[in-house]
Amino acid sequence: MAALALVAGCSTPSGGTAFEVNGSDVLMQQVDDSAAACATLIEQQPAVIRGEIGRMLLAGELSDELARTTGVEVTPAMQGASLDKLQGRPLLADAECGKAITGFANYAAISEKLGAKKLADGLGRLDVQVNPAFGAWDASRGTFTGGSGSLSMQDLSQGKVLGTGA
């Protein structure tokens, strides 16, 4: 996710907003709802995965904006391939958790489709604002300081997926 380093802007959105991408908000309530849903599926505490889920929802907003600004759409086949690589399909069992997982899968898919140069160019044009509750955006490393600091499924993979036959 090094290309995320070029996302500009680290202003602070209002207290009820987790992230803003080109004026489109991911609300704190959405992060909390998705974290609670995913936590139930994998036997984790919502607080443990909240930052990770928030960053996945941010990735979804980034992919939506990249699709809009570059004209590259994420097809169902692309999304499915990303979900398979992420081993995220079991987390679609809950719609709220699914929002985070599909957002992250869409970001991975559009990143792959665009390639590093076009991805970096596209991200560089986006205005991204991060609520300090998720740490500070470190544009030089493409990560957050505070919290887990990465856009990955690391925290989620520590749990056991429930109720999906997995």
C-alpha positions, 0 to 999 in steps of 0.5 A: 500500500505504499502508493497510499503515501501520495494521498494528500491532506491530513486535516481533521474532520469533525468529531462524527466523521472518521474520514473524508475523501473529496468531501465524501464522509465515512462516519464514526458510527459506520466504523463502529457498526462495521467493527461490531459486526466483524468482531462478532464474526471473528470472536474479537472485541470491536475495540481491537479491530476498530482502527483496521475496519476504519482504514478498510472503509477508507480504502473503499472510499478511496477506490470509489473516488479512484473509479470516478476520477480514473474511469476504471470500474471494479467489476464483480469478477475483480472484486471476487478475485480480491476477496478470494486473495484476502480470504474475506468471503466469510466476512460477507456473512454480515452486511455491515462487516461486508461493507469494510471487507468489500471496500478493501477488496475494491481498493486492492482490485483497482490498485492492481488494475491501475498499476503503481504509477496511475494509482499514485497519480490518482491518489495524489489528486484526492483530498483525504482528511483523517480523524485523529482517533485513527492516528495521523496520516504519514504520507511519506510511508503510506500508513497511519501512526498510532493504531496498527498503522497498516491497511491489511487484514492482520487484526482480523485474521487473528480471530475465528470466523463464526457462523459461516461454515468456515 
